[in-house]
């Protein structure tokens, strides 16, 4: 974050100072009072169980210089003006009085002010129905050799996560990588307004959040807000293998760079081989070719790697350097194709962070490749949320695919997988079944939408056999 005094924070956000002269310097922002150390500006945001305004005193006691708030609180604060209620945002249900919306609006304004003060920074935005976080992590890896790079932890990609991450950039930062998520039209455009990208990457258009958008075309319209926000001297990096993404070339003033399996793509993969769930391929570019051997699990990671390579090459990386970094990359965010071998030879694949039909198919493909022909495969699946009226059909399709691949399907808390699955009510029941029937050499995939909390199944399986 660029250093600012509290007086400057108040001026930028239109807020009023209370309990402070305004001379203290702010060097970071934090929404967790326990992490608000010296130099921090604490963000008073509402949550499901508590209101951040009630923790302002605790944050100051931890060393925070002040609180960014929508009303006066204990200790020094900058009180920002009211804003429209946070309809459609992650805060909507927890923000009946609009206090959270006021603080988020001020945070976004601070983010834009900070980024506008860093002319040497390149902002790279990533969106798509699946693969955003894995690609973000790969981008952070391949861009790091080009200079200091900031990227969000985990899937920190909403109205809080995007500006919070952007404010981590300072005068030494050369690249800022951001994920842009959407739960409705206009969300990505709003995120682009607080953190304007110069490079925009669109990975795919799938079924995630189909319930909110109504159709894949509606999803494509929303995802395309990213390329529409790019400046004329920007770069739109588009997946040539996805027709809805490729069509976004007509929606941007930026230069278009494509990636994919097609030989017509600017950055493509050839000679693909997948063994034990991991892919090897040749990275083919106008600058030359280089071999890549991914340590990440799943053939779908090839497309993510190509997207990251395309960005890095545009920013001056070498083909050999990119290939080397991609080949060394390991999972950087939790619960995404985390592969752990137990002492008894059981392999646990924890991919429990989220799920939609496209991601499920990719994970089942990885399971099939890891298990190959000589190991038993288990697919422990929970519900896929937010996929609209076709949810029952989508679950049935995944159930059929799992069993066609020879996996034994255990459905946790979801009846939609139908008669092809063994149904259990909850996590303890799943662990009881698996504990009784797993044998050495088995491979267990655990996957569901985040709300199902199936990471507890993976954790339980690993705890049982340390």
C-alpha positions as CSV (number, residue, x, y, z in Angstrom):
1,X,0.0,0.0,0.0
2,X,1.2,3.5,-0.7
3,X,1.7,5.3,2.7
4,X,-1.1,7.7,3.5
5,X,-2.0,9.8,6.6
6,X,-5.4,9.4,8.1
7,X,-6.2,12.9,6.9
8,X,-5.4,11.8,3.3
9,X,-7.6,8.7,3.8
10,X,-10.5,10.9,5.0
11,X,-10.0,13.2,2.0
12,X,-9.9,10.4,-0.5
13,X,-13.0,8.6,0.9
14,X,-15.0,11.7,1.8
15,X,-14.9,10.6,5.5
16,X,-14.7,12.6,8.7
17,X,-11.9,12.2,11.4
18,X,-12.9,11.4,14.9
19,X,-10.6,11.0,17.9
20,X,-7.4,11.7,15.9
21,X,-5.4,14.5,14.5
22,X,-5.1,12.7,11.2
23,X,-1.3,12.7,11.2
24,X,-0.8,9.0,11.8
25,X,0.3,7.0,8.7
26,X,-1.6,4.0,7.3
27,X,0.5,1.3,5.7
28,X,-2.1,-1.5,5.4
29,X,-5.8,-2.4,5.7
30,X,-7.2,-5.3,7.7
31,X,-10.7,-6.7,8.2
32,X,-9.7,-9.1,11.0
33,X,-9.1,-7.2,14.3
34,X,-6.7,-9.9,15.4
35,X,-4.4,-9.1,12.4
36,X,-4.6,-5.3,12.7
37,X,-1.1,-4.5,13.8
38,X,0.9,-1.3,13.8
39,X,0.1,0.9,10.8
40,X,-3.2,-0.9,10.0
41,X,-6.5,0.7,9.1
42,X,-9.2,-1.6,10.5
43,X,-12.2,-2.2,8.3
44,X,-15.4,-2.3,10.3
45,X,-17.5,-4.7,8.3
46,X,-20.6,-6.7,9.3
47,X,-20.5,-10.5,9.3
48,X,-22.9,-13.3,9.9
49,X,-22.4,-13.4,13.6
50,X,-20.8,-10.0,14.5
51,X,-20.4,-6.4,13.4
52,X,-16.8,-5.2,12.9
53,X,-17.7,-1.9,14.4
54,X,-17.9,-3.7,17.8
55,X,-14.2,-4.8,17.4
56,X,-12.7,-1.3,16.7
57,X,-11.3,-1.0,20.2
58,X,-9.7,-4.4,20.0
59,X,-8.1,-3.6,16.7
60,X,-6.6,-0.3,18.1
61,X,-5.4,-2.3,21.1
62,X,-3.6,-4.6,18.6
63,X,-1.8,-1.5,17.1
64,X,-4.2,-0.3,14.4
65,X,-4.0,3.5,13.9
66,X,-7.7,3.9,13.3
67,X,-10.9,2.2,12.0
68,X,-12.6,2.9,8.7
69,X,-16.2,2.9,9.8
70,X,-19.8,3.9,8.9
71,X,-20.5,5.3,12.4
72,X,-18.4,6.5,15.4
73,X,-16.6,3.7,17.3
74,X,-14.3,3.3,20.2
75,X,-11.0,4.9,19.4
76,X,-9.8,6.9,16.4
77,X,-11.8,6.5,13.3
78,X,-12.6,7.8,9.8
79,X,-16.4,7.8,9.4
80,X,-17.3,7.5,5.8
81,X,-20.6,8.6,4.2
82,X,-23.6,6.3,3.6
83,X,-23.8,4.2,0.5
84,X,-26.5,2.2,-1.2
85,X,-27.3,-1.1,0.6
86,X,-25.1,-3.9,-0.6
87,X,-27.6,-5.7,-2.7
88,X,-26.2,-8.5,-4.8
89,X,-22.9,-8.5,-2.9
90,X,-21.6,-11.1,-0.4
91,X,-22.6,-8.7,2.3
92,X,-26.3,-8.4,1.3
93,X,-27.8,-10.5,4.0
94,X,-25.6,-9.2,6.8
95,X,-25.9,-5.5,5.9
96,X,-29.5,-4.3,6.6
97,X,-28.4,-0.8,7.5
98,X,-25.9,-0.3,4.7
99,X,-22.9,0.1,7.0
100,X,-20.9,-2.6,5.3
101,X,-21.7,-1.1,1.9
102,X,-20.4,2.3,3.0
103,X,-17.1,0.8,4.2
104,X,-16.7,-1.3,1.0
105,X,-17.3,1.7,-1.2
106,X,-14.7,3.6,0.7
107,X,-12.3,0.7,0.5
108,X,-12.8,0.6,-3.3
109,X,-12.1,4.3,-3.5
110,X,-8.9,3.8,-1.6
111,X,-7.9,0.9,-3.9
112,X,-8.4,3.0,-7.0
113,X,-6.5,6.0,-5.5
114,X,-3.6,3.7,-4.6
115,X,-3.4,2.0,-8.0
116,X,-3.6,5.3,-9.8
117,X,-0.5,6.3,-7.8
118,X,1.5,3.4,-9.1
119,X,2.2,4.0,-12.8
120,X,4.8,1.3,-13.0
121,X,2.3,-1.5,-12.0
122,X,0.7,-3.9,-14.4
123,X,-2.7,-5.2,-13.2
124,X,-3.7,-8.7,-14.5
125,X,-7.3,-9.7,-14.0
126,X,-8.5,-13.3,-14.3
127,X,-12.1,-14.5,-14.7
128,X,-13.9,-17.7,-15.8
129,X,-16.4,-20.3,-14.5
130,X,-13.6,-22.6,-13.4
131,X,-9.9,-22.5,-12.8
132,X,-9.6,-18.9,-11.7
133,X,-7.6,-19.6,-8.5
134,X,-5.3,-22.2,-10.0
135,X,-4.5,-19.8,-12.9
136,X,-4.0,-17.0,-10.5
137,X,-1.5,-19.1,-8.6
138,X,0.3,-20.0,-11.8
139,X,0.3,-16.4,-12.9
140,X,1.9,-15.4,-9.6
141,X,4.6,-18.0,-10.1
142,X,5.5,-17.2,-13.7
143,X,5.4,-13.4,-13.2
144,X,7.5,-13.4,-10.0
145,X,10.8,-13.7,-12.0
146,X,9.9,-10.5,-13.8
147,X,9.6,-8.5,-10.5
148,X,7.8,-8.3,-7.2
149,X,4.3,-9.7,-7.7
150,X,1.2,-9.5,-5.5
151,X,-1.7,-12.0,-5.7
152,X,-4.6,-12.7,-3.5
153,X,-4.6,-15.6,-1.0
154,X,-7.0,-18.4,-1.8
155,X,-10.1,-17.3,-3.8
156,X,-10.2,-13.7,-2.5
157,X,-12.1,-12.3,-5.4
158,X,-15.1,-10.2,-4.4
159,X,-15.9,-6.7,-3.3
160,X,-13.7,-7.1,-0.2
161,X,-11.0,-9.3,-1.5
162,X,-10.2,-7.4,-4.7
163,X,-9.5,-4.0,-3.2
164,X,-7.9,-5.5,-0.1
165,X,-5.4,-7.4,-2.3
166,X,-4.9,-4.3,-4.5
167,X,-3.9,-2.3,-1.5
168,X,-1.1,-4.8,-0.9
169,X,0.7,-3.3,-4.0
170,X,3.3,-0.6,-3.4
171,X,5.9,1.3,-5.3
172,X,8.1,-1.8,-5.6
173,X,5.4,-4.0,-7.0
174,X,5.6,-4.7,-10.7
175,X,2.6,-7.1,-11.2
176,X,-0.7,-7.3,-9.4
177,X,-2.7,-10.4,-10.1
178,X,-6.4,-10.4,-9.3
179,X,-9.3,-12.8,-9.6
180,X,-12.7,-11.3,-10.6
181,X,-15.8,-13.2,-9.7
182,X,-19.4,-12.5,-10.4
183,X,-22.8,-13.4,-8.9
184,X,-24.7,-11.2,-11.3
185,X,-24.4,-8.7,-14.2
186,X,-22.2,-5.7,-13.4
187,X,-20.2,-7.3,-10.7
188,X,-17.0,-7.7,-12.7
189,X,-17.4,-4.2,-14.2
190,X,-17.6,-2.8,-10.6
191,X,-14.4,-4.7,-9.6
192,X,-12.6,-3.4,-12.6
193,X,-13.6,0.1,-11.5
194,X,-11.7,-0.3,-8.2
195,X,-8.8,-2.2,-9.7
196,X,-8.5,-1.4,-13.5
197,X,-6.7,-4.2,-15.3
198,X,-4.3,-3.7,-18.2
199,X,-4.4,-7.4,-19.0
200,X,-7.6,-9.5,-18.8
201,X,-7.7,-13.3,-18.9
202,X,-11.0,-15.1,-19.6
203,X,-10.6,-18.9,-19.0
204,X,-14.0,-20.4,-19.9
205,X,-17.8,-20.0,-19.7
206,X,-19.4,-22.9,-17.8
207,X,-22.3,-23.7,-15.5
208,X,-21.1,-22.1,-12.3
209,X,-23.8,-19.6,-11.1
210,X,-26.1,-20.7,-13.8
211,X,-28.9,-20.2,-11.3
212,X,-28.1,-16.5,-11.1
213,X,-27.5,-15.8,-14.8
214,X,-30.1,-18.1,-16.4
215,X,-27.9,-19.2,-19.3
216,X,-24.3,-19.7,-20.4
217,X,-24.8,-16.7,-22.7
218,X,-25.7,-14.7,-19.7
219,X,-22.6,-15.9,-17.9
220,X,-20.5,-15.0,-21.0
221,X,-22.0,-11.5,-21.0
222,X,-20.9,-11.0,-17.4
223,X,-17.5,-12.5,-17.8
224,X,-16.9,-10.3,-20.9
225,X,-17.1,-7.2,-18.7
226,X,-13.5,-7.8,-18.0
227,X,-12.3,-7.4,-21.6
228,X,-14.7,-4.5,-22.0
229,X,-12.9,-2.7,-19.2
230,X,-9.4,-3.0,-20.8
231,X,-7.8,0.1,-22.2
232,X,-6.8,0.3,-25.9
233,X,-3.2,-0.4,-25.0
234,X,-4.2,-3.4,-22.9
235,X,-4.2,-7.1,-23.8
236,X,-7.2,-9.5,-23.7
237,X,-6.0,-13.1,-23.3
238,X,-8.8,-15.4,-24.5
239,X,-9.3,-19.2,-24.5
240,X,-9.5,-20.2,-28.2
241,X,-11.0,-23.5,-27.3
242,X,-14.2,-22.0,-25.8
243,X,-16.4,-20.4,-28.5
244,X,-18.1,-18.1,-26.0
245,X,-14.7,-16.8,-24.8
246,X,-13.2,-16.5,-28.3
247,X,-16.2,-14.4,-29.3
248,X,-15.3,-11.8,-26.7
249,X,-12.6,-10.5,-29.1
250,X,-15.2,-8.3,-30.6
251,X,-16.0,-6.7,-27.2
252,X,-12.7,-5.2,-26.4
253,X,-10.5,-2.3,-27.6
254,X,-7.5,-4.2,-26.4
255,X,-5.1,-6.3,-28.4
256,X,-6.2,-10.0,-28.4
257,X,-3.9,-12.9,-27.6
258,X,-5.3,-16.4,-27.8
259,X,-4.3,-19.7,-26.1
260,X,-5.5,-23.3,-26.3
261,X,-5.0,-26.6,-28.0
262,X,-5.7,-25.2,-31.5
263,X,-2.7,-24.7,-33.7
264,X,-4.2,-21.4,-34.6
265,X,-3.8,-20.1,-31.0
266,X,-1.0,-17.7,-30.3
267,X,0.1,-19.9,-27.3
268,X,-0.8,-23.6,-27.6
269,X,0.1,-27.1,-26.4
270,X,1.2,-30.1,-28.5
271,X,2.3,-33.6,-27.8
272,X,0.1,-33.9,-24.7
273,X,0.5,-37.0,-22.5
274,X,-1.2,-37.5,-19.1
275,X,0.2,-40.1,-16.7
276,X,-0.9,-40.7,-13.1
277,X,-3.0,-37.5,-13.4
278,X,-0.2,-35.2,-14.4
279,X,0.3,-33.7,-17.9
280,X,3.4,-33.3,-20.1
281,X,3.2,-31.2,-23.2
282,X,5.2,-28.9,-25.5
283,X,4.6,-25.2,-25.0
284,X,4.4,-23.8,-28.5
285,X,4.7,-20.0,-29.1
286,X,5.9,-17.5,-31.7
287,X,9.1,-17.1,-29.5
288,X,9.9,-20.8,-29.6
289,X,8.9,-24.1,-28.0
290,X,9.8,-25.7,-24.7
291,X,8.8,-28.9,-22.8
292,X,6.5,-28.6,-19.7
293,X,5.9,-31.4,-17.2
294,X,3.3,-30.2,-14.7
295,X,3.4,-31.3,-11.1
296,X,-0.2,-30.1,-10.7
297,X,-2.8,-32.8,-11.1
298,X,-5.4,-32.9,-13.8
299,X,-5.3,-32.5,-17.6
300,X,-7.4,-29.3,-17.2
301,X,-4.4,-27.7,-15.7
302,X,-2.8,-27.5,-19.1
303,X,-5.3,-24.8,-20.2
304,X,-4.6,-22.9,-17.0
305,X,-0.9,-23.1,-17.6
306,X,-1.2,-21.9,-21.2
307,X,-3.2,-18.8,-20.0
308,X,-0.5,-18.0,-17.5
309,X,2.2,-18.5,-20.1
310,X,0.5,-16.2,-22.5
311,X,0.5,-13.4,-20.0
312,X,4.1,-13.9,-18.9
313,X,5.4,-13.9,-22.5
314,X,3.6,-10.7,-23.2
315,X,5.3,-9.1,-20.2
316,X,8.8,-10.2,-21.3
317,X,9.4,-13.7,-19.9
318,X,11.2,-16.2,-22.0
319,X,9.7,-19.4,-23.2
320,X,12.3,-21.5,-21.4
321,X,11.8,-19.6,-18.2
322,X,8.0,-20.0,-18.3
323,X,8.2,-23.7,-19.0
324,X,10.6,-24.2,-16.1
325,X,8.4,-22.3,-13.7
326,X,5.3,-24.1,-14.8
327,X,7.0,-27.5,-14.4
328,X,8.0,-26.6,-10.8
329,X,4.7,-25.2,-9.7
330,X,2.8,-26.9,-6.9
331,X,-0.7,-26.2,-5.5
332,X,-0.6,-22.8,-3.7
333,X,-4.3,-22.6,-2.5
334,X,-6.0,-25.1,-0.3
335,X,-8.3,-27.9,-1.3
336,X,-7.6,-27.7,-5.0
337,X,-6.3,-31.0,-6.3
338,X,-4.3,-31.6,-3.2
339,X,-2.9,-35.1,-3.5
340,X,-1.7,-36.9,-0.4
341,X,-0.5,-40.5,0.0
342,X,-1.4,-42.1,3.3
343,X,1.0,-44.4,5.0
344,X,-1.1,-47.4,4.0
345,X,-1.0,-46.5,0.3
346,X,-4.4,-44.9,0.0
347,X,-4.2,-41.7,-2.1
348,X,-6.5,-38.8,-1.0
349,X,-7.3,-36.1,-3.6
350,X,-8.8,-33.1,-1.8
351,X,-10.5,-30.9,-4.4
352,X,-13.3,-29.8,-2.1
353,X,-13.2,-26.0,-2.5
354,X,-15.9,-25.7,-5.1
355,X,-17.8,-27.7,-7.8
356,X,-19.7,-27.2,-11.0
357,X,-20.3,-29.7,-13.8
358,X,-17.2,-28.7,-15.7
359,X,-14.9,-28.8,-12.6
360,X,-16.5,-32.2,-11.6
361,X,-15.7,-33.7,-15.0
362,X,-12.1,-32.5,-14.9
363,X,-11.7,-33.9,-11.4
364,X,-13.2,-37.2,-12.3
365,X,-10.8,-37.3,-15.3
366,X,-7.9,-36.8,-13.0
367,X,-9.2,-39.5,-10.6
368,X,-9.4,-41.9,-13.5
369,X,-5.9,-41.1,-14.6
370,X,-4.4,-41.5,-11.1
371,X,-6.2,-44.8,-10.4
372,X,-5.5,-46.1,-13.9
373,X,-6.4,-49.8,-14.3
374,X,-4.9,-51.3,-11.1
375,X,-6.3,-49.2,-8.3
376,X,-9.8,-48.8,-7.0
377,X,-11.3,-45.3,-7.4
378,X,-13.7,-43.6,-5.0
379,X,-15.6,-40.4,-5.9
380,X,-16.9,-38.8,-2.7
381,X,-19.1,-36.0,-4.0
382,X,-21.4,-33.4,-2.4
383,X,-23.9,-31.1,-4.1
384,X,-23.1,-28.7,-6.9
385,X,-24.7,-25.4,-5.8
386,X,-25.9,-22.5,-7.9
387,X,-26.3,-24.4,-11.2
388,X,-30.0,-23.5,-11.7
389,X,-33.0,-25.6,-12.8
390,X,-30.9,-28.2,-14.5
391,X,-29.3,-29.3,-11.2
392,X,-30.9,-32.7,-11.0
393,X,-29.8,-33.6,-14.6
394,X,-26.3,-32.2,-14.0
395,X,-25.9,-34.4,-10.9
396,X,-27.2,-37.4,-12.8
397,X,-24.7,-36.8,-15.6
398,X,-21.8,-36.6,-13.1
399,X,-23.0,-39.8,-11.4
400,X,-23.1,-41.6,-14.7
401,X,-19.6,-40.4,-15.6
402,X,-18.1,-41.4,-12.3
403,X,-19.5,-44.9,-12.6
404,X,-18.7,-45.2,-16.3
405,X,-15.1,-44.5,-15.3
406,X,-15.3,-47.3,-12.8
407,X,-15.4,-45.2,-9.6
408,X,-17.4,-46.1,-6.6
409,X,-19.6,-43.1,-6.0
410,X,-20.5,-41.9,-2.5
411,X,-22.9,-39.0,-2.4
412,X,-22.7,-36.9,0.8
413,X,-25.9,-35.1,1.7
414,X,-27.2,-34.8,-1.8
415,X,-30.0,-37.0,-3.2
416,X,-29.6,-35.7,-6.8
417,X,-26.9,-38.2,-7.7
418,X,-29.7,-40.8,-7.9
419,X,-29.6,-44.6,-7.7
420,X,-26.1,-44.9,-9.1
421,X,-24.6,-43.6,-5.8
422,X,-24.3,-44.8,-2.2
423,X,-25.9,-42.1,-0.2
424,X,-24.7,-41.0,3.2
425,X,-26.2,-38.2,5.3
426,X,-23.2,-36.3,6.3
427,X,-19.4,-36.1,6.8
428,X,-19.3,-38.5,9.8
429,X,-21.3,-41.1,7.9
430,X,-19.0,-40.8,4.9
431,X,-15.9,-41.3,7.1
432,X,-17.5,-44.3,8.7
433,X,-18.2,-45.9,5.3
434,X,-14.8,-45.2,4.0
435,X,-13.0,-46.2,7.2
436,X,-14.7,-49.6,6.9
437,X,-14.1,-50.3,3.2
438,X,-10.9,-48.5,2.0
439,X,-8.0,-50.7,1.3
440,X,-4.3,-50.0,0.5
441,X,-3.9,-48.6,-3.0
442,X,-7.3,-47.0,-3.3
443,X,-7.7,-43.5,-4.6
444,X,-10.3,-41.2,-3.1
445,X,-11.5,-38.0,-4.7
446,X,-13.4,-35.6,-2.5
447,X,-15.3,-32.8,-4.2
448,X,-18.3,-30.5,-3.7
449,X,-19.4,-26.9,-3.6
450,X,-17.8,-25.0,-0.8
451,X,-21.0,-24.8,1.3
452,X,-20.8,-28.6,1.7
453,X,-17.6,-28.5,3.7
454,X,-16.3,-31.8,2.4
455,X,-12.7,-30.8,3.1
456,X,-13.6,-32.4,6.4
457,X,-13.8,-35.8,4.7
458,X,-10.3,-35.4,3.3
459,X,-9.0,-34.2,6.6
460,X,-10.6,-37.1,8.4
461,X,-9.2,-39.6,6.1
462,X,-5.7,-38.2,6.5
463,X,-6.0,-37.9,10.3
464,X,-7.0,-41.6,10.6
465,X,-3.8,-42.8,9.0
466,X,-0.9,-40.3,9.7
